[in-house]
């Protein structure tokens, strides 16, 4: 079993538990190395999921304290999940997860992972009912993650499928959808940054398989890309959630290395 998890959220953003509670839970699970990845502050500093700008120094200080306090039991890293729509980073971190949670259509920003209702609203209001136009917009932006954010890990590449497992909003075998994600991967893969296999939507009950979808993982493998396993955990209950399944799928595709 993979005993490392680098995508974990706490009460510093939208997580349910404190960093120390997460550390203690990870130790109980036998984890060897973990990383915290608070959602970076947004420009307006009024988000209900991102860390407040004023809390960023406190976050770094608390993770530094935990690193020292638990050094003989577990290795702890202080990371940040930096979104393309977030404010610029204002401090040093051990690593950066580069991600995208929103699309912009018809002059408005819509979160793709907030709720099925918000996703439908984005299709209707932002893209005139054309779900594939939304997908193209998302992947066009996603393609710039490495160029703009210089991340160490690429987060939940196809997050926009969170509510689409039964193809409720769009067909993931549609040529426009495939062309959109392949185009983004072709721009990202040359950076040699690993893609996370993210089980977050599984722990929330929205999916029965992790991101990215298996055809995307196959393309990443065929093109020489790399992967890491992450849980996107927001509570002590979901650290390393279903890493057994994530690893099984990755190995079926052909991956044998899972570190960044």
Protein Blocks (a to p, Z undefined) as FASTA:
>chain_A
ZZbdfbdcdfklmbfbdfklmmmmmmmnopabdcdddddddfklpafkbccfklmmmmmm
mmmmmmmmmmmmoccdddddddfkbccdfbdcfbdcdddfbdceehiacdfklbmklmmm
mmmmmnnopaklmmmmmmmmmmmmmmmnopabdchkllmlmmmmnommbcfkbfklmmmm
mmmmmmmmmnopacdddfklmmnopacbdcddfklmmmmmmnopacdddekiabfklgoi
hklmmmmmmmmnopabfcZZ
